[in-house]
């Protein structure tokens, strides 16, 4: 089947949340003597969204070929794909498991420090699966879950300090990794209401009264979890008639906030992107927002798509009655699902962000004026999976941007001043014909959905072919490859199997001479085991 036809199936893939651990246990506290500057405390690596660790000095272009697997943590079979990118602070790695537990382990050895069962903290019928990456700040670990809750845990013990339901909508979820600044936790809320609303959560049901979810970004008090301010991205949905099935039709809806915000400390501005409308055509869909960090007031907004209304039924036969955008080519799903990057060029502060259309946009960070745009992916309407999915990296010299189902996906180095492509390395052609992926051609795609990461001299990216690669930052040459589609003996006494690498918000984390990556996202390679967190060192 052609890649485009196979790739479109992504929008129909939904996972059921099953499996559960129990309680809170503690196996020790404290940490190694790691250098604090080498920490990776939040999804973006820093407030500016750089996803760059300038303090990494052990792993270089000269030594990267010596990386070896140091330990693995295996997840239970039957749980959802892994999405919780680790944070590493003070010699401890913090990460969520798809069974609803949250873990702190020794960063060098994988030995357990503590584990907390999030499902026991908050009410609800589903497991509290951590659906984002944690942030560690001021002695606390902050993380969100698949059910629309955000938690603060004691960094040393895992003891719950507070929990907050940021959205009571049944389909609400927190894929936006929290970021902490000036006593506040900034976090967005999204949902799968437009595609996973059937009774079994597997598809977009014509009989469902679509849709009532409103995207929003919140500022929570970091100490108590209380709401400080909220910015909604669409007006309150209203009943406007019925769908062809007779189900009530609501408009407008959607514009979820899928990604982590970033913060400019100098101006006190929060930047974050939004997704497409589910129904209707009003609101701040496909928009980069610049908000006052203290009040949530809008400083500027730039809407990069002028019409974009999409739900899962848009990809089904005879869907016109449920998807008006099919008639005028506005059923796109071209979210800004990626986290922005803040950087300065010739004294001018800029903010850039990728879009699922495949375009990387750069704006003046003060005014929102467009500075440049660059098309890097191949537009693929009706699912928006050919472009820039979750995030990019900036090392002070170049932007590093990956594309997903872009026939093939590729890693790009881009000039931050002009948008000129300095180099482009496509997903290696042998990705699906070598290693564990070779036995599953029906599953493998040359696609790179995870956010790029950089360290001095290196760019890190994983692929749907299950391979983790390190690239030379100056040339794009692949310097190191590790195939994760294989079995691993976990330090927790369980066997796990790698799969596609950490889309859904995850990416590579490099800290204090170690490399961490979650392996086990869609497409899932057949296995009798659950997926894995892998840790590498020299």
N, C-alpha and C positions, 0 to 999 in steps of 0.2 A: 504494500500500500504506500502511495506517495507520502512524504513527510508531512505535507500540509494536511492531508486527510487524517493521518494518524495523530498529528498534533492537536487537531481540533477536539479529539476525544478527551483532552485534558479537562475541559469545562464540565464533563460529566462525571469526573472522578471525585467521589466523596468517601470519607472514611468514617467508620463507626468507632465510637470511643468505648473500649472495653478494657477490663483488667484493673486491678487495684492493689496497692500495697496497704500498709496499715500504720497508723500512729506516727509519733515522732521519736526517733532514737538518736542517741549521740554516742559517737565512738571516739571523741577527743576534740580538742580545740587547739588554738594556736596555729603557728605557721612556720614555714622555712624562712631562712634569712634571704628572701628575694629582694631585688632592687625595686623600690616602689615605682620608679620611673618606667619600669618595664611592664607594669600592670596593664590589663585590658578590662576596665571596670564596667563598661556599658556596651550596648550593641554597636554603636558607632565608633567605639574606641575613645572618643572625646566629645566634648560639647559641640564642636564644629562639624562633626560628621565625617572626619577624614578617613576613618578605617585604616589608619597608618600608625605603626608603632616605630617611631624614630629611635627609641632606646634599644631596639634589638641589635646586638652586636655579635652574638655567637653564630647565628645562622646568616650566612652571606652567600653571594654567588660562588665563592670558592669552597664553601663547606656544605652547601645544601645537599649535594650528592651523597653525603654521609648520613643523612637522616635515617633513623630506624624507628620502628614501632616500639614504644616503651610500655604502653599498657592500653587496654581496651575495657570499656564498660558495656555490657550487653543488656539490652532491654527485653522485656517479656514478649513472647510471641502473641500475636493477636491484638496488638496495640496500634494506634494510628502512626503515621509517618513521624519521624523526629523533626522538630522545628526549633527547639530551644538552643540557640547559639550560646556557648558558655561565656561566662565572665571569669577573669582570673585576677585575683587580688591577694597580695601577701602570701603567695605560695599555696593558695587554695583555689580550686576550680569549682564554680557554681553553675549548675545546669538543671533543667527540668527534664523529667522522663514522661513518655507518652502514657504511662499508667497512672498519672496524677500525683506522682511523688516529686519532691524537689531535693537535690543532693548537693552536699559539699564534700569534696574529696581532695586529698593531697595532690597538688598539681604535678609533682614529679613521679609519684608512685601509684596514684589511684586509690590509695588507702582511704577508707571511709572516715570522715569527720562527723557528719550528721546527715540524717535524712528526715524530711518532713512530708507527711501526707496532706496535701492541700485540700483534698476532698473532705477531710474531717473538720476543716476550719470553717467552711462556708456551706450553707444549705443548697440543695438541688439534687435532681435525679441523676445527672450525668457526672462522670468523673471530671475533676478539676484539672484537666490536662494543661500544663504550661504551654501556651501557644505563641510565646515570644521569648526573647532573650532577656535575662535579668540585668539589673543595674545594681551596683554595690556602691554605697555612699554613706558616710557618717555612721558606720557600725550597723547598717541595715542592708538587707537584700530585698529589692523590689522586683516583682514579677506579676504578669497577668495570665489569665487562663482562657480556655475555650468558651467559658460560660459567661464572660463579661465581668469577672472579678479581678481586682488587683490586691496583692498581698504585700505586707512588710514583715520580714522575718529578721530575727536577731542574727547578725553576721557570724557570731561566734558559736551559737548553740542551735540555730534553726528554730528557736521558739517563736511562735506567731505573736506579732506585736499589734497588728491591725489587719483587717480585711475590709474591702469596700466594693460593693457591687456598683460598677459605673454605668451599667445599663441593664434594666430588667427585661428588655425585649427577649423573647425566647431564642432568637437567632443571633443575638449580640455576641461578639467575641473580641478578645484583645490580641491582635497580632502585632500591634504597635508596641515595640519595646519601650519601657519607660525611660525617661532621662531626668536627672535630678539637678536642680539649679536653684540657688537662693531660697532654700527651705521649701521648695515645691517639687512635686513629681508631675511631669508633663507626659500624658499618655492619650493616644487616640483609640477610638472604638469603631469597629467595622462589623460586618455580618455576612452570613451566607443565605440570607432570606430570599434573594433573587434566584437562587439555584438549588438550594437544599431544603425546600419547604414541604416535601412530601411526608406522609406519616412516618416512613422509615428513614427519612433524611437522605435519600439517594438521588433525588432529582427535583426539577421544578414542576410542580403539580398544577395542571390547568384549573383544578378546583380550589386552589388556594387563593384567599383574598389578598392578592399582592398589590402593594407592599406597604409596610408601615414603619420600617426602620429609618432612623435619621442618623447620619454620621455626625460625630462630634469629637473635639479634642478637649480634654479636661486638664485643669491644674488642681492637684490635690495637695493638702498640707502634708509635708513629708513626715511630720511627727505623729499626726493623728489619723490621716487618711480622709479628713473632711474636705468637701468640695470647696475650692476657693473661687474658681470661675469655670464656666463651660461655654464653648463656642460651637453652635450647631452649624452644619454645612448646608442644610435644606430647611425650608419652612415645615411646619407641622403638616403631615399628610392628611388629606381630606378625602372622603368618599365622593367619587365623581361619576358613578355609574356602575356598570357590571362588565366583566369579561365575557367572552362567548359562552363559557361554561355556566354563567349565572353567578359566579363568585363576585363579591364586591371588589370594585377597582378603586385603589387609593393612589393619589398623586399629591405632590411629588414625593419621592423617597430615594434612599440610597446615599451616594457620596460619602461612603465610609472612609475612615482614616486608617489605612493599613500599615503605615510605616512609622518608624521612630522620628520624632521631631528633632531638630537641632536648635542650638541657642547661640546667639551672638551676645557675649557678656558685655561688650563695650556699649551696646545700644539697648540691651534688655529686650531683644526681639526673638520670638520663637518662629521658626519656619517649618511648615509641614505641608504635605500634598494630600489631595483627596481623590476618591474614585469616581466612577460614573454614576449617573442616575439609574435607579432600578425602574422607576416609572416617572412620567412627567418630564419636564424639561427646565425646571427652575432650580435655583440654588447654586452653590459653589462647587459644582462637579468638575473633575479634571482641572483642578486649580491649585496653584501654589499660593499659600497664605503666609503673610507676615503679620504676626500678632504681638501686641504688647505683652511681655512676659508677666507683668504685674497685674494687669486688668483683663487681658484677653481681647482688648479692643483691636480692630483691624487697622493696621498701618498701610497695607496695600494688598491687593490680590491680583493675580494674573491667571486668567482662564485660558488654557492652551488648546482646548477643543471646544468649539462653539455649540455642538449638539452631540450628545452621547448618552443614549438610553438603551440599556441592555439587561436582559435576564436570561436564564438558562434556556427557556423555550425558544429563544431566538435562533438556536442551532438545531431545531427540530423541524420536520416537514410540516407544511401547512400552518406555520406559526404566525402568519401576518396579523391575525386577530389579537394575538397576545404580545406582539412585538411590532408596533407601528413603525419603528425605525427601519425595518426591512424595506419599506416602500421608498424611503429617501436616503438610504445608505447612512443612517446615523446610529445603527445598532452596532457599536464598535467595541466597547469594553476597553477603552484606552486610558485607564487610570494613570494617575501619578501614584503608583504604589511603592516607589523607591524613596529612600531617605535622601534629603538634600545634602550638598557639600558647600561649606563656606570657605572662601579663599580670597586672596587679595592679588590683584594684578596692577602693577605700576601705581600703587597707592590707592586704587579703587577697590572697594570691597564688593565682591560678587557672591551670588548664590546660584548654584547649578543643581539640576535635578533631572533624572531620567524618567521617561514615560514608556508605557507598554506599546505605544506606537512605534518605538525604536528611535525616538528623537531625544537627544540630550539638550536641555534648554539652559541658558545662562542669563541671569537678570542682574541688574544693579540692585545690590542688597538694600539700599536706602529707598529707592524710588519704585522698584519693580519694572523699570524699563528693560526691554529685551536688548541684550548685548550681542549674543550670537546663538544660533541653533545648529545642530549637526545631526543628520539622519544616519544612524548606525545600524539599525535593524531593518528588516523587510516588513512593511505593514501587513498585518493579518487580522482583518476585522472579525468580529464574532467570537471573541475569546481573548484577544489581545495578548497572545503568548509569544510573539515573535520579537519583542523589543527588550527594554531594560526593566527587569522585574523588581528588584529589591534594593539595589544600592551600588555605589561606586566608591572609589578610593582616590585620595589626593595626597601626594607625598611632598608637596612644596615645589615640585617641578612639572609634574604631569598629572592628568586625570587618567584613571584606569577604569574602563567601563566594559562590562560584559553584556552580550546579547543572548537571548534564550533560543527559541525555535526560529532562527534566522537563516537557515539553509546554507551553511550550518551556523550555529552560534559561534561567537568569536570574542576574544579579548582585544580591546583597543587601548592604545595610549594616545591621548588627545592633548593638544596645546591649550592650556587654560586661558590664554589671551585671545586666541583666534578661533578655536574649534578645529584647527587643522589636525588630521589624523597622522600621527607620527609613526605609528606602526599598527599593524593588525595581524593577529595570529588566530586563524580559524581553529575550531575544535579539531584536533588531529584526526586525519582521515581513518586511522586505524583504531580509533577509539571503540568502535562497535565490533571490530573483528579480532581484537586481542583481549586477553584476560578473561575475567568472569563474564563480561558482557557478550563475548563471542558466541556463547551457547544460546543466546536469547535475542536474535535479531528482531523479533517481533516486539521487543520491549525497548531496545536501546535507541536513543536519539543523540545526535551530536549537538547538544543544547546546554547552555550554561546559565541557569536561573539564579544561582546564588550570588550574593553581593561580592564584589572583588575586595581584596585586602592587599596592603602593601607594607613592606619593611625596607630598610635601606638596600637598594640594588635588586629587590625581588618583588614580584606580583604573584599572588596566590589565588587560585580559582579551582573549583571542583566542577564536575560535569555530570550530566545524566548518564554518561557511559560508566559512571562509578569510579572514575579516576581523579585523583587529586594531583594538581600540577603546580610547579613553581616556574615562573617565567623570569627571564632577565628583564629588568625594568627599562633598560636602555634600548633593547633590540626586539623584545618579544620572543626570543628563543626559549624553547622549553628546556629547562635545566634538570628537572627532576620530576618523576612520575611515580605514583603509587596506586595500584589497583585495589580498591576496597571491596569489590564483589567477590568475597571469599568468606570463609568462616574464621572467627576469632574467639579465643578463650578469654572470657571476661574476668577481670579481677574480682568480680562479685560471684564467681563460681558458675556462671551461665555462659553458654555458647551463643554468639550472635553472628549475624551475617550483614555485610555491607550491601549497599544498593546505590541508587542515584544519590548524588551528594547535595544535601542540605539546601534545596530551594526553600520556599515558604518562609523566607526571612533569615535563614541562617547563612553562614559564611565561615571562612577560616579565621581562627584567632591565633595570633603569634605573641607569645609572652615569655620573657625570661628564658630563652633558649629552647622553648617547647612550641609545638604546633598542634592545635586541636581542631577537629572537624567532626560534625555529625554526618553519618552515612546511613541513609534510609528514608529518602523522600520518593515522591512519584517520579518516574514509573518504578514500581517495586519489582525487583527481580525475584523469581520464585525461590523460596527457601522454607525450611521447616523451623527456622529460628527467627527471633526478633532482630532488630537493627542495633547499631553500635555507635558509641562515641569513641573516637580514636585519638591517641596522644603520641606524638613523635618527638624525638630528641636526638642530639648528636651522640 
